[in-house]
Amino acid sequence: MTSMNQNKEGGTSQKAKKRFSSKEEKVEDRALRIGRKKCFTCTEYIEDGQPVNILEGLELHTNVFSHSEQRRIIKFIWNLQQKGRNRDLQGRTYCEPHKWMPGKGRVTIQFGCCYNYAVDKEGNPPGILQAEQVDEIPSMLKVIIKRLVQWHVLPASCVPDSCIVNIYDVGDCIPPHIDHHDFLRPFCTLSLLTECNIVFGSKLFIVSPGKFEGSFSLSLSVGSVLVFNGNSADIAKHAIPAVPSKRISITFRKMHPSKRPYGFSPDFYFLNECC
């Protein structure tokens, strides 16, 4: 009897190992199917006249999410937008500004923290507003983060704890900027719905509303993830020119521990899952 139990336990253990191995193999197989470009070069002469590759640290990962996965994510985002319009999201999670001029109507949905893009009416400077409350990252978006780490798009040492969803209408844009250092590097952006361009340069020029010129332009295909690190995150500004049709982007970032909202509690279970 004892011998039979041991055999059963051994057999069960072997099956569990096989299942675990199979799961790991699927993850690695999926990671191998992702296209990766990591050697971007754009030399500019900055300040002291020394040549600098302003795109050092930039990575473009293509075919990260399949068409069916993208459809599920997009449907989820539309549902979030409806919740926002129905005031079912907390505090400043959802923002749909009045489109007072072309390019200025981009909808934002923020999770994990509320980021202030410019000095506001209360005099708060740009950065994370630690006293403002927003909803935590939804499960669907946590799954995306987990996949990005498992598929080696993001490092396990910098698992995002905040994200912002941008919903663009035709003609909407994002002006030249460098992401605030309230957020650690690297961070990344997932592109959905329509392909668009992103422009880089230590100096970017506004030619006309929604039109920007810089040293380098890159096309972002749907389902791709652009990772910013090094010079591409800290020296090069970037901008999204006016989009030709509706677009969704989701930017995932890890907050600096000292800049997290008051009362913020890291999801250690989720972090362990990612790592």
Residue pairs with C-beta under 8 A, 6 or more apart in sequence:
27 150
27 151
30 151
31 150
31 151
31 152
33 63
34 61
34 62
34 63
34 64
34 151
34 153
35 61
35 62
35 63
36 59
36 60
36 61
36 62
37 59
37 60
37 62
38 58
38 59
38 60
40 55
40 56
40 58
40 60
40 216
40 218
40 232
41 53
41 55
42 53
42 54
42 55
42 200
42 201
42 215
42 216
42 236
43 51
43 52
43 53
43 54
44 51
44 52
44 54
44 201
44 202
44 215
45 51
45 52
46 52
46 54
46 202
46 235
52 202
52 231
52 235
53 231
54 200
54 201
54 202
54 215
54 216
54 231
54 232
54 235
54 236
55 200
55 216
55 231
55 232
55 236
56 230
56 231
56 232
57 185
57 186
57 228
57 229
57 230
57 231
57 232
57 233
58 200
58 226
58 227
58 228
58 229
58 230
58 232
59 153
59 226
59 227
59 229
60 218
60 220
60 224
60 225
60 226
60 227
61 153
61 224
61 225
61 226
61 227
62 221
62 223
62 224
63 223
63 224
64 148
64 151
64 153
64 190
64 223
64 224
64 225
65 73
65 144
65 190
65 223
66 223
67 223
69 223
70 192
70 222
70 223
72 140
73 140
73 144
73 192
73 250
74 192
74 193
74 248
76 138
76 140
77 109
77 165
77 167
77 192
77 248
77 250
80 89
80 94
80 109
80 138
80 165
81 94
81 107
81 109
81 167
83 89
83 94
84 93
84 94
84 96
84 107
84 109
85 94
85 96
89 109
89 134
89 135
90 133
90 134
90 135
91 114
91 132
91 133
91 134
92 110
92 114
92 129
92 132
92 133
92 134
93 109
93 110
93 111
93 114
93 134
93 135
94 107
94 108
94 109
95 107
95 108
95 109
95 110
96 105
96 107
97 104
97 105
97 106
97 107
98 105
99 105
99 169
101 209
102 171
102 209
102 210
102 242
103 171
103 172
103 173
103 209
103 210
103 242
104 172
105 169
105 172
106 166
106 167
106 168
106 169
106 172
106 173
106 174
107 165
107 166
107 167
108 164
108 165
108 166
108 167
109 164
109 165
109 167
110 134
110 162
110 163
110 164
110 165
111 134
111 135
111 136
111 137
111 138
111 141
111 162
111 163
111 164
111 165
112 134
112 136
112 137
112 160
112 161
112 162
112 163
112 255
112 261
112 264
113 128
113 129
113 130
113 132
113 134
113 162
113 255
113 259
113 260
113 261
113 264
114 128
114 129
114 132
114 133
114 134
114 261
115 127
115 128
115 129
115 164
115 180
115 182
116 124
116 125
116 126
116 127
116 128
116 129
117 126
118 126
119 125
119 126
126 180
127 180
127 182
127 259
128 180
128 182
128 255
128 259
128 260
128 261
129 261
130 259
130 260
130 261
130 262
131 261
131 262
132 261
133 261
134 261
136 267
137 145
137 161
137 162
137 163
141 163
141 250
141 252
142 267
142 270
144 190
144 250
144 252
145 154
145 159
145 160
145 163
145 252
145 274
146 270
146 273
146 274
148 154
148 188
148 225
148 252
149 155
149 156
149 159
149 274
149 275
150 274
153 188
153 225
153 227
154 160
154 186
154 188
154 227
154 252
155 186
156 274
156 275
158 184
158 185
158 186
158 254
159 254
159 271
159 274
159 275
160 187
160 188
160 252
160 253
160 254
161 254
161 255
161 260
161 266
161 267
162 183
162 252
162 253
162 254
162 255
163 250
163 251
163 252
163 253
164 250
164 251
164 253
165 248
165 249
165 250
166 174
166 247
166 248
166 249
166 250
166 251
167 246
167 247
167 248
168 240
168 243
168 246
168 247
168 248
168 249
169 246
170 243
170 244
170 245
170 246
171 210
171 242
171 243
172 210
172 242
172 243
172 247
173 209
173 210
173 212
173 239
173 240
173 241
173 242
173 243
174 239
174 240
175 206
175 212
175 239
176 199
176 201
176 204
176 206
176 212
176 214
176 237
176 238
176 239
177 237
177 238
177 239
178 233
178 234
178 236
178 237
178 238
179 187
179 228
179 233
179 253
181 256
182 255
182 256
182 259
183 253
183 254
183 255
183 256
184 253
184 254
184 255
184 256
185 228
185 229
185 230
185 233
185 234
186 227
186 228
186 229
186 233
187 227
187 228
187 233
187 251
187 252
187 253
187 254
188 225
188 226
188 227
188 228
188 251
188 252
189 220
189 225
189 226
189 228
189 249
189 250
189 251
189 252
190 223
190 224
190 225
190 249
190 250
190 251
190 252
191 220
191 221
191 222
191 223
191 224
191 225
191 226
191 247
191 248
191 249
192 222
192 223
192 247
192 248
192 249
192 250
193 222
193 245
193 246
193 247
193 248
194 222
194 243
194 244
194 245
194 246
194 247
195 219
195 220
195 221
195 222
196 219
196 220
196 240
196 241
196 243
196 244
196 247
197 217
197 218
197 219
197 220
197 240
197 241
198 217
198 218
198 220
198 226
198 238
198 239
198 240
199 212
199 213
199 214
199 216
199 217
199 238
199 239
199 240
199 241
200 214
200 215
200 216
200 217
200 218
200 232
200 236
200 237
200 238
201 213
201 214
201 215
201 216
201 236
201 237
202 215
202 235
202 236
202 237
203 214
203 237
204 212
204 213
204 214
204 237
204 238
204 239
205 212
205 213
205 214
206 212
207 213
209 242
210 241
210 242
211 241
211 242
212 239
212 241
214 237
214 239
216 236
218 226
220 226
228 238
232 238
240 249
255 264
